[in-house]
Amino acid sequence: MNIIKKYNQSDEPAILALLKEGDMGAYEAIYNEYWPRLYGYVYNRLKSKEVAEEIIQEVFFSLWKKHKELQLTHSLSAYLFTAVKYQLLNYLKSDRIRRIYISNLAPGEQSDNSNEEHIAATDLKNTMEKEVSRLPEKCQQVFRMSRHEHLSITDIANTLNISHKTVENHLTKALRQLRMVLGHHLFIIFLLIGQ
């Protein structure tokens, strides 16, 4: 079968059937088709490249994890955008709670705690760096290029001469490991404080 025909985006039932069978080519075709639109949707709302990428990566990771039992009541596009909206709302909720907490501190408390907050942020970064150093070497390299150098997945793939999908796999592995160790709320804080 012609590869272009096999992964023709206009034939959604066929590409979903291939995805359910674990066809990585179908997954990559979906990824390549929807990543730019989903990323644009999130970025336009958050204006943060890093957080937008994390949210989209989480959605695609979840899609692959559930590919065998995937049951869509609407289109694939509707499914992915709904998943992205859910992740976005979770992020905004966590961010709002953090902002409310900070705004509710008395002015004296905010200045008194600034040193403690700095120490806590430093401790969190050190913990995160320790966990990153436990990852496989290539995974560490990809994560640091994404997080510290703010390179896109395409730029990392081109620099390291590896596939787009391999970069995504390394990032997903790194983020999953950090989330497991840091917990969801600390992980969100880590994303917010940056490097």
Secondary structure, DSSP 8 states (H G I E B T S, - for coil): --HHHHT-TT-HHHHHHHHHTT-HHHHHHHHHHHHHHHHHHHHHHH--HHHHHHHHHHHHHHHHHTGGG---SS-HHHHHHHHHHHHHHHHHHHHHHHHHHHHHS-HHHHHHHHHHHHHHHHHHHHHHHHHHTTS-HHHHHHHHHHHTS---HHHHHHHHT--HHHHHHHHHHHHHHHHHHH-HHHHHHHHHH--
